[in-house]
């Protein structure tokens, strides 16, 4: 999947670590790419962690009731918290 950064004049192709899961639809791939960019660019996670978090979100949406280890669930909850911008 390709992601675009408005501050750059180049497009980058992103493939998750380990490749795409065969169960992912095109919609899942687009959402996963968007989540990756969000976690990396807005939340400041490394490429590897952003990729893992994006996959976790998609898998939880696809497989209702899926639960990760308590520590992993905590990390995911923290990563999905809204970004609070400083007031001017």
N, CA, C and O atoms as a MOPAC input file, in Angstrom:
PM7 MOZYME 1SCF
protein

 N      0.84900 1    -1.16700 1     0.00000 1
 C      0.00000 1     0.00000 1     0.00000 1
 C      0.90200 1     1.24000 1     0.00000 1
 O      2.02300 1     1.21500 1     0.50900 1
 N      0.40000 1     2.28300 1    -0.56400 1
 C      1.16500 1     3.52100 1    -0.67100 1
 C      0.61600 1     4.52300 1     0.33700 1
 O     -0.59500 1     4.66300 1     0.50400 1
 N      1.52700 1     5.21100 1     0.99900 1
 C      1.07900 1     6.28700 1     1.88500 1
 C      1.77300 1     7.57800 1     1.49600 1
 O      2.89400 1     7.57000 1     0.98800 1
 N      1.09500 1     8.67700 1     1.74100 1
 C      1.54700 1     9.98900 1     1.31900 1
 C      1.71700 1    10.88700 1     2.51700 1
 O      0.90300 1    10.87300 1     3.44000 1
 N      2.76500 1    11.65900 1     2.50200 1
 C      3.04100 1    12.63400 1     3.54600 1
 C      2.93800 1    14.01700 1     2.90400 1
 O      3.65800 1    14.29700 1     1.94600 1
 N      2.06200 1    14.88700 1     3.40900 1
 C      1.87900 1    16.20200 1     2.77700 1
 C      3.12800 1    17.08600 1     2.82800 1
 O      3.22100 1    18.07100 1     2.09700 1
 N      4.07800 1    16.74000 1     3.68100 1
 C      5.30200 1    17.53100 1     3.78300 1
 C      6.39000 1    17.03500 1     2.83100 1
 O      7.49700 1    17.57200 1     2.81600 1
 N      6.07700 1    16.02400 1     2.04600 1
 C      7.05000 1    15.43700 1     1.13500 1
 C      6.46700 1    15.39200 1    -0.26800 1
 O      5.24900 1    15.35500 1    -0.44500 1
 N      7.34900 1    15.39500 1    -1.26600 1
 C      6.86900 1    15.31000 1    -2.64200 1
 C      7.05700 1    13.90800 1    -3.22300 1
 O      7.00500 1    13.72300 1    -4.43900 1
 N      7.27300 1    12.92500 1    -2.35200 1
 C      7.42000 1    11.54700 1    -2.81000 1
 C      6.39600 1    10.64800 1    -2.12600 1
 O      5.97000 1    10.91100 1    -1.00100 1
 N      6.01600 1     9.60000 1    -2.81300 1
 C      5.13300 1     8.58700 1    -2.25600 1
 C      5.97600 1     7.40400 1    -1.81300 1
 O      6.96800 1     7.06500 1    -2.45800 1
 N      5.58500 1     6.78000 1    -0.71900 1
 C      6.31000 1     5.63900 1    -0.21000 1
 C      5.40100 1     4.42800 1    -0.18300 1
 O      4.22600 1     4.52300 1     0.17400 1
 N      5.95400 1     3.29100 1    -0.56300 1
 C      5.17800 1     2.06200 1    -0.47000 1
 C      5.51500 1     1.40100 1     0.85500 1
 O      6.68400 1     1.26000 1     1.21600 1
 N      4.48400 1     1.00100 1     1.56900 1
 C      4.67200 1     0.35100 1     2.85400 1
 C      4.11000 1    -1.05400 1     2.79100 1
 O      2.97800 1    -1.26800 1     2.35600 1
 N      4.90900 1    -2.00300 1     3.22600 1
 C      4.47700 1    -3.37900 1     3.37800 1
 C      4.75200 1    -3.75400 1     4.82000 1
 O      5.85800 1    -3.53300 1     5.31200 1
 N      3.77500 1    -4.31400 1     5.50500 1
 C      3.98500 1    -4.66600 1     6.90800 1
 C      5.13400 1    -5.65700 1     7.08100 1
 O      5.46100 1    -6.42900 1     6.18000 1
 N      5.71800 1    -5.61000 1     8.24300 1
 C      6.76200 1    -6.56800 1     8.58600 1
 C      6.14400 1    -7.96000 1     8.46500 1
 O      5.11100 1    -8.23200 1     9.07800 1
 N      6.74700 1    -8.82200 1     7.70200 1
 C      6.21100 1   -10.16200 1     7.49800 1
 C      5.23800 1   -10.25500 1     6.33800 1
 O      4.75300 1   -11.34400 1     6.03100 1
 N      4.94300 1    -9.14000 1     5.68900 1
 C      4.03100 1    -9.14300 1     4.54800 1
 C      2.57400 1    -9.00400 1     4.95800 1
 O      2.25000 1    -8.91900 1     6.14300 1
 N      1.71000 1    -8.98400 1     3.96600 1
 C      0.27400 1    -8.83800 1     4.20800 1
 C     -0.33000 1   -10.17400 1     4.61000 1
 O      0.04400 1   -11.21600 1     4.07200 1
 N     -1.25000 1   -10.14600 1     5.54100 1
 C     -1.98100 1   -11.33100 1     5.94100 1
 C     -2.98700 1   -11.64900 1     4.84400 1
 O     -3.67600 1   -10.75200 1     4.35800 1
 N     -3.08000 1   -12.90600 1     4.45200 1
 C     -3.97300 1   -13.30200 1     3.35800 1
 C     -5.44500 1   -13.07400 1     3.68300 1
 O     -6.27200 1   -12.98600 1     2.77600 1
 N     -5.77700 1   -12.97800 1     4.96100 1
 C     -7.17500 1   -12.75000 1     5.36900 1
 C     -7.58700 1   -11.28900 1     5.20500 1
 O     -8.77200 1   -10.97600 1     5.31800 1
 N     -6.65000 1   -10.39600 1     4.94300 1
 C     -6.95000 1    -8.97600 1     4.82800 1
 C     -7.54100 1    -8.65900 1     3.45800 1
 O     -6.98900 1    -9.02700 1     2.42100 1
 N     -8.67000 1    -7.97200 1     3.48200 1
 C     -9.27600 1    -7.47700 1     2.24200 1
 C     -8.53400 1    -6.19800 1     1.82900 1
 O     -7.67400 1    -5.70800 1     2.56100 1
 N     -8.87200 1    -5.66800 1     0.66000 1
 C     -8.26900 1    -4.39700 1     0.23900 1
 C     -8.62300 1    -3.28800 1     1.22400 1
 O     -7.79400 1    -2.42800 1     1.52200 1
 N     -9.85800 1    -3.31000 1     1.72800 1
 C    -10.28800 1    -2.31700 1     2.72400 1
 C     -9.43800 1    -2.43300 1     3.98800 1
 O     -9.02200 1    -1.42000 1     4.55100 1
 N     -9.18000 1    -3.66300 1     4.43500 1
 C     -8.33000 1    -3.88100 1     5.61700 1
 C     -6.92300 1    -3.34200 1     5.37800 1
 O     -6.32400 1    -2.73200 1     6.26400 1
 N     -6.40400 1    -3.57200 1     4.18000 1
 C     -5.04800 1    -3.10700 1     3.85400 1
 C     -4.97200 1    -1.58400 1     3.87700 1
 O     -4.00300 1    -1.01300 1     4.37700 1
 N     -5.98800 1    -0.93400 1     3.33800 1
 C     -6.02400 1     0.53700 1     3.34000 1
 C     -6.09700 1     1.05100 1     4.77100 1
 O     -5.37800 1     1.97800 1     5.14300 1
 N     -6.97400 1     0.44200 1     5.57700 1
 C     -7.09900 1     0.86100 1     6.97100 1
 C     -5.80900 1     0.58800 1     7.74200 1
 O     -5.38600 1     1.41000 1     8.55600 1
 N     -5.19300 1    -0.54500 1     7.49300 1
 C     -3.94400 1    -0.89800 1     8.17700 1
 C     -2.84400 1     0.11500 1     7.83200 1
 O     -2.07300 1     0.52800 1     8.69900 1
 N     -2.78600 1     0.50500 1     6.56600 1
 C     -1.79500 1     1.49500 1     6.14300 1
 C     -2.05300 1     2.83300 1     6.83000 1
 O     -1.11700 1     3.48600 1     7.29100 1
 N     -3.31000 1     3.23900 1     6.89900 1
 C     -3.65600 1     4.49500 1     7.57000 1
 C     -3.28900 1     4.44200 1     9.05300 1
 O     -2.76000 1     5.40500 1     9.60900 1
 N     -3.57600 1     3.31100 1     9.67800 1
 C     -3.22100 1     3.14900 1    11.09600 1
 C     -1.71300 1     3.19000 1    11.29400 1
 O     -1.22400 1     3.79900 1    12.24500 1
 N     -0.97600 1     2.54100 1    10.39600 1
 C      0.48300 1     2.56300 1    10.47500 1
 C      0.99900 1     4.00500 1    10.44100 1
 O      1.82300 1     4.39600 1    11.26700 1
 N      0.51200 1     4.78100 1     9.48800 1
 C      0.93900 1     6.17900 1     9.35900 1
 C      0.55600 1     6.96400 1    10.61700 1
 O      1.34900 1     7.76500 1    11.11200 1
 N     -0.64200 1     6.74000 1    11.12800 1
 C     -1.08300 1     7.41500 1    12.34800 1
 C     -0.15200 1     7.09400 1    13.51900 1
 O      0.33300 1     7.99900 1    14.19800 1
 N      0.09300 1     5.80900 1    13.74900 1
 C      0.94000 1     5.41700 1    14.87700 1
 C      2.37100 1     5.93000 1    14.71000 1
 O      3.00700 1     6.32200 1    15.68800 1
 N      2.87200 1     5.92900 1    13.49100 1
 C      4.25300 1     6.37200 1    13.24100 1
 C      4.38600 1     7.88900 1    13.27400 1
 O      5.22500 1     8.43300 1    13.99100 1
 N      3.55000 1     8.56400 1    12.49300 1
 C      3.70200 1    10.00800 1    12.33100 1
 C      3.08800 1    10.81900 1    13.47400 1
 O      3.68200 1    11.79900 1    13.92400 1
 N      1.92700 1    10.42500 1    13.93600 1
 C      1.23300 1    11.21000 1    14.96000 1
 C      1.57000 1    10.77900 1    16.38300 1
 O      1.61700 1    11.60600 1    17.29400 1
 N      1.80100 1     9.49600 1    16.56900 1
 C      2.06600 1     8.98300 1    17.91700 1
 C      3.54800 1     8.75900 1    18.18700 1
 O      3.94400 1     8.60500 1    19.34300 1
 N      4.37500 1     8.73900 1    17.14500 1
 C      5.82400 1     8.63400 1    17.32300 1
 C      6.37300 1     7.23600 1    17.56600 1
 O      7.48600 1     7.09200 1    18.07100 1
 N      5.60700 1     6.20100 1    17.21400 1
 C      6.10000 1     4.83400 1    17.38500 1
 C      7.09300 1     4.49100 1    16.28100 1
 O      7.08100 1     5.09900 1    15.21000 1
 N      7.95500 1     3.50800 1    16.55400 1
 C      8.89600 1     3.02900 1    15.54300 1
 C      8.11300 1     2.31900 1    14.43700 1
 O      6.94200 1     1.98400 1    14.61500 1
 N      8.75900 1     2.09600 1    13.30900 1
 C      8.11400 1     1.37700 1    12.20600 1
 C      7.59000 1     0.02200 1    12.66700 1
 O      6.45500 1    -0.34800 1    12.36600 1
 N      8.41300 1    -0.70800 1    13.39100 1
 C      8.04000 1    -2.05100 1    13.82500 1
 C      6.82100 1    -2.00700 1    14.75600 1
 O      5.87800 1    -2.77900 1    14.58200 1
 N      6.84200 1    -1.11300 1    15.73200 1
 C      5.73500 1    -1.03900 1    16.69100 1
 C      4.46800 1    -0.52800 1    16.01100 1
 O      3.37500 1    -1.01900 1    16.29500 1
 N      4.60200 1     0.44600 1    15.12100 1
 C      3.44600 1     0.97100 1    14.39300 1
 C      2.80700 1    -0.14000 1    13.55200 1
 O      1.58200 1    -0.22400 1    13.46600 1
 N      3.62000 1    -0.97800 1    12.94000 1
 C      3.12700 1    -2.09300 1    12.14600 1
 C      2.38600 1    -3.10300 1    13.01800 1
 O      1.30300 1    -3.56300 1    12.65700 1
 N      2.96300 1    -3.44000 1    14.14900 1
 C      2.33500 1    -4.39300 1    15.07400 1
 C      1.00200 1    -3.84700 1    15.58000 1
 O      0.00200 1    -4.56600 1    15.59200 1
 N      0.98100 1    -2.58900 1    15.99400 1
 C     -0.24800 1    -1.97800 1    16.50100 1
 C     -1.33900 1    -1.93900 1    15.43500 1
 O     -2.50100 1    -2.22200 1    15.72500 1
 N     -0.97000 1    -1.59000 1    14.21000 1
 C     -1.94500 1    -1.54100 1    13.11900 1
 C     -2.56100 1    -2.92200 1    12.89500 1
 O     -3.77400 1    -3.04400 1    12.72400 1
 N     -1.73200 1    -3.94900 1    12.89700 1
 C     -2.23600 1    -5.31300 1    12.73600 1
 C     -3.15600 1    -5.70600 1    13.89100 1
 O     -4.18700 1    -6.34500 1    13.67900 1
 N     -2.78500 1    -5.32700 1    15.09500 1
 C     -3.61200 1    -5.66600 1    16.25400 1
 C     -5.01300 1    -5.08100 1    16.10800 1
 O     -6.00300 1    -5.75400 1    16.39300 1
 N     -5.09300 1    -3.84400 1    15.66900 1
 C     -6.39600 1    -3.18800 1    15.49800 1
 C     -7.23100 1    -3.93000 1    14.45700 1
 O     -8.40500 1    -4.21900 1    14.69200 1
 N     -6.63400 1    -4.23500 1    13.31500 1
 C     -7.36800 1    -4.90900 1    12.24200 1
 C     -7.83900 1    -6.29200 1    12.69700 1
 O     -8.98500 1    -6.66800 1    12.45200 1
 N     -6.96800 1    -7.04300 1    13.35100 1
 C     -7.35500 1    -8.37600 1    13.81800 1
 C     -8.49300 1    -8.30200 1    14.83400 1
 O     -9.39500 1    -9.13900 1    14.80900 1
 N     -8.46100 1    -7.31000 1    15.72800 1
 C     -9.54300 1    -7.17200 1    16.71100 1
 C    -10.86600 1    -6.83500 1    16.01500 1
 O    -11.92900 1    -7.25400 1    16.47200 1
 N    -10.80500 1    -6.08600 1    14.91900 1
 C    -12.02300 1    -5.76700 1    14.17700 1
 C    -12.54600 1    -6.98700 1    13.41700 1
 O    -13.75600 1    -7.20300 1    13.34200 1
 N    -11.64100 1    -7.77700 1    12.85900 1
 C    -12.03400 1    -8.94100 1    12.06800 1
 C    -12.53100 1   -10.09400 1    12.93900 1
 O    -13.46700 1   -10.80100 1    12.56800 1
 N    -11.90800 1   -10.27600 1    14.08200 1
 C    -12.21000 1   -11.41000 1    14.93700 1
 C    -12.74500 1   -10.90000 1    16.27800 1
 O    -11.99900 1   -10.74300 1    17.24500 1
 N    -14.03800 1   -10.64900 1    16.30700 1
 C    -14.69600 1   -10.09800 1    17.49000 1
 C    -14.44500 1   -10.99600 1    18.69400 1
 O    -14.54300 1   -12.22000 1    18.60400 1
 N    -14.12600 1   -10.38000 1    19.80200 1
 C    -13.84700 1   -11.13100 1    21.02000 1
 C    -12.38500 1   -11.48800 1    21.18500 1
 O    -11.99300 1   -12.02400 1    22.22100 1
 N    -11.56500 1   -11.19700 1    20.17300 1
 C    -10.13900 1   -11.48600 1    20.27300 1
 C     -9.53200 1   -10.66900 1    21.40400 1
 O     -9.74100 1    -9.45900 1    21.48200 1
 N     -8.80000 1   -11.31100 1    22.25900 1
 C     -8.12800 1   -10.62900 1    23.37000 1
 C     -6.64800 1   -10.97800 1    23.33300 1
 O     -6.26700 1   -12.13900 1    23.18600 1
 N     -5.83400 1    -9.95800 1    23.46900 1
 C     -4.39800 1   -10.15400 1    23.56700 1
 C     -4.03300 1   -10.29200 1    25.03800 1
 O     -4.89100 1   -10.17300 1    25.91300 1
 N     -2.76800 1   -10.54100 1    25.30300 1
 C     -2.31300 1   -10.56800 1    26.69000 1
 C     -2.62400 1    -9.23000 1    27.34000 1
 O     -2.71700 1    -8.21200 1    26.65300 1
 N     -2.78500 1    -9.22200 1    28.64300 1
 C     -3.15300 1    -8.00200 1    29.37000 1
 C     -2.20400 1    -6.84400 1    29.05700 1
 O     -2.64900 1    -5.71500 1    28.84900 1
 N     -0.91300 1    -7.11800 1    29.02300 1
 C      0.08500 1    -6.08000 1    28.73500 1
 C     -0.09700 1    -5.54100 1    27.30600 1
 O      0.01000 1    -4.33700 1    27.07600 1
 N     -0.36900 1    -6.43500 1    26.35400 1
 C     -0.56800 1    -6.01500 1    24.96600 1
 C     -1.83900 1    -5.17900 1    24.82600 1
 O     -1.85100 1    -4.17800 1    24.11000 1
 N     -2.89400 1    -5.58600 1    25.50200 1
 C     -4.14500 1    -4.82100 1    25.47100 1
 C     -3.91500 1    -3.42000 1    26.03100 1
 O     -4.44000 1    -2.44200 1    25.50100 1
 N     -3.13500 1    -3.32800 1    27.09400 1
 C     -2.83100 1    -2.03800 1    27.71100 1
 C     -2.06500 1    -1.13400 1    26.74800 1
 O     -2.34900 1     0.06000 1    26.64400 1
 N     -1.10100 1    -1.70700 1    26.05300 1
 C     -0.30900 1    -0.94200 1    25.07500 1
 C     -1.21600 1    -0.44700 1    23.94700 1
 O     -1.10100 1     0.69600 1    23.50500 1
 N     -2.11900 1    -1.31500 1    23.48600 1
 C     -3.02200 1    -0.94800 1    22.39900 1
 C     -3.98400 1     0.16100 1    22.82700 1
 O     -4.22600 1     1.10400 1    22.07300 1
 N     -4.52400 1     0.04400 1    24.02400 1
 C     -5.43200 1     1.08000 1    24.53900 1
 C     -4.71200 1     2.41900 1    24.60600 1
 O     -5.26300 1     3.44400 1    24.20500 1
 N     -3.48700 1     2.41400 1    25.11200 1
 C     -2.70200 1     3.64700 1    25.21500 1
 C     -2.42700 1     4.23100 1    23.82200 1
 O     -2.51900 1     5.44300 1    23.62500 1
 N     -2.09400 1     3.37300 1    22.86800 1
 C     -1.77900 1     3.83500 1    21.51600 1
 C     -2.99200 1     4.44600 1    20.81900 1
 O     -2.84600 1     5.33600 1    19.98100 1
 N     -4.18300 1     3.97000 1    21.16300 1
 C     -5.39800 1     4.45400 1    20.51100 1
 C     -6.02100 1     5.67500 1    21.18300 1
 O     -7.02600 1     6.20200 1    20.70600 1
 N     -5.43300 1     6.12200 1    22.28000 1
 C     -5.96500 1     7.30700 1    22.95000 1
 C     -5.80600 1     8.52400 1    22.04000 1
 O     -4.83400 1     8.63000 1    21.29200 1
 N     -6.77100 1     9.44000 1    22.11200 1
 C     -6.69600 1    10.63700 1    21.27200 1
 C     -5.44000 1    11.47300 1    21.56600 1
 O     -4.87600 1    11.44400 1    22.66000 1
 N     -5.05100 1    12.19300 1    20.56100 1
 C     -3.91200 1    13.10300 1    20.69700 1
 C     -4.44000 1    14.43100 1    21.21200 1
 O     -5.33300 1    15.02200 1    20.60400 1
 N     -3.90400 1    14.89900 1    22.31400 1
 C     -4.31200 1    16.17800 1    22.86300 1
 C     -3.28400 1    17.22900 1    22.46600 1
 O     -2.12300 1    17.17000 1    22.86900 1
 N     -3.73000 1    18.18000 1    21.67500 1
 C     -2.85200 1    19.24900 1    21.21500 1
 C     -2.76600 1    20.32700 1    22.28700 1
 O     -3.75000 1    20.63700 1    22.95900 1
 N     -1.59100 1    20.88100 1    22.43100 1
 C     -1.39900 1    21.96600 1    23.39600 1
 C     -2.20700 1    23.18200 1    22.95800 1
 O     -2.28000 1    23.49700 1    21.77000 1
 N     -2.81100 1    23.86000 1    23.92700 1
 C     -3.58500 1    25.05100 1    23.60000 1
 C     -2.63900 1    26.21800 1    23.34500 1
 O     -1.61300 1    26.37200 1    24.00700 1
 N     -3.01600 1    27.02900 1    22.37100 1
 C     -2.17300 1    28.16200 1    21.97600 1
 C     -2.30200 1    29.30200 1    22.95700 1
 O     -1.66300 1    30.34000 1    22.78300 1

